[in-house]
Amino acid sequence: TAGTQSGVLSLNAKKHDIANEFNTATNRFTATVAGLYLLNMSALKLAGTETKIYFRKNGTQLGSSASRGAATNNEIMDSTEIVQLSSGDYIDVYISAGQVVTDYQTNKFSATLLS
């Protein structure tokens, strides 16, 4: 059940995607409408690893990373950002250190158009 040590967080299931903006093959959300977006993510980090996860916009880190030290138990990590996107900009969730449990029930991403 251990995930990757680095790279884009795999989110291989969708629940609500009315505008078909999330691609499960690339694990990217691509805005079809320009505006201000609320981004949320959560992931279950593997016990015993220091883990850093952050949003990327068009491949560049947004804000600071969610970071947890090497605890003895698995822990939920989460992060929220508000970001301006143009149509065609993409967002992904990037693991720069550590490991996450690869379970789509635990690892989540959402993007909500605010205005």
C-alpha positions in Angstrom: 0.0 0.0 0.0 3.0 2.4 0.1 3.0 5.1 -2.5 5.7 6.8 -4.5 8.6 8.7 -2.9 8.2 11.7 -5.3 6.1 12.8 -8.1 2.5 13.6 -8.9 -0.1 12.2 -6.4 -2.1 9.5 -8.1 -5.9 10.2 -7.9 -7.4 7.5 -10.1 -11.2 8.0 -9.3 -13.6 10.9 -9.8 -16.8 11.6 -7.9 -18.0 15.0 -9.2 -16.5 16.6 -12.3 -19.3 18.4 -14.1 -17.0 20.2 -16.5 -14.6 17.2 -17.0 -11.7 19.3 -15.8 -9.8 16.5 -13.9 -7.8 14.0 -16.0 -7.2 10.7 -14.1 -4.5 9.7 -16.6 -2.3 12.8 -15.9 -3.7 13.5 -12.4 -4.2 17.1 -13.4 -7.1 19.6 -12.9 -7.2 21.9 -16.0 -9.4 25.0 -15.6 -11.8 25.6 -18.4 -13.0 28.9 -17.0 -10.7 31.7 -15.8 -11.3 32.8 -12.2 -10.4 32.4 -8.5 -10.3 28.8 -7.3 -10.3 27.2 -3.9 -8.0 24.1 -3.9 -8.1 21.4 -1.2 -6.2 18.2 -0.9 -5.6 15.4 1.6 -3.3 12.4 1.6 -2.4 9.7 4.1 1.3 9.8 4.8 3.1 6.5 5.6 4.4 6.1 9.1 8.2 6.6 9.6 8.7 9.0 6.7 9.1 12.8 6.6 6.7 13.8 3.9 6.2 17.0 1.9 3.3 17.6 -0.4 2.2 20.8 -2.3 0.0 22.1 -5.1 1.7 23.0 -8.4 0.3 25.4 -11.0 1.6 24.6 -14.5 4.5 22.7 -12.8 5.5 25.4 -10.4 5.0 25.1 -6.6 2.2 27.1 -5.1 2.6 28.4 -1.6 4.3 26.3 1.1 4.2 22.5 1.4 2.2 20.5 3.8 4.9 18.8 5.8 4.9 16.1 8.5 7.8 14.5 10.3 8.5 10.8 10.7 5.7 9.8 13.2 5.1 6.2 14.3 1.6 6.1 12.7 0.1 7.0 9.4 -1.2 10.6 9.4 -3.6 12.6 7.2 -1.9 15.6 5.6 -4.1 18.4 4.1 -3.6 21.7 2.4 -5.8 24.5 1.1 -4.9 27.3 -1.3 -6.8 30.1 -3.1 -5.4 30.7 -6.6 -6.2 32.7 -9.7 -6.3 30.5 -12.8 -6.6 31.3 -16.5 -8.4 28.9 -18.8 -5.9 26.2 -19.6 -3.9 26.5 -16.4 -3.4 23.1 -14.7 -3.0 22.1 -11.0 -1.6 18.9 -9.6 -0.6 17.7 -6.2 3.2 16.9 -5.9 5.0 14.7 -3.4 8.5 16.1 -3.0 9.7 13.9 -0.1 8.4 10.8 1.8 5.7 8.4 1.0 1.9 8.3 0.9 -0.5 5.4 1.1 -2.0 4.8 -2.4 -5.6 4.5 -1.5 -8.1 6.6 -3.4 -10.5 6.5 -0.4 -7.9 8.6 1.6 -6.2 10.8 -1.0 -8.5 13.5 -2.2 -8.3 16.7 -4.3 -11.0 19.3 -5.1 -11.1 22.6 -7.0 -14.0 25.0 -6.6 -14.5 28.1 -8.8 -15.2 31.0 -6.4 -15.5 33.9 -8.9 
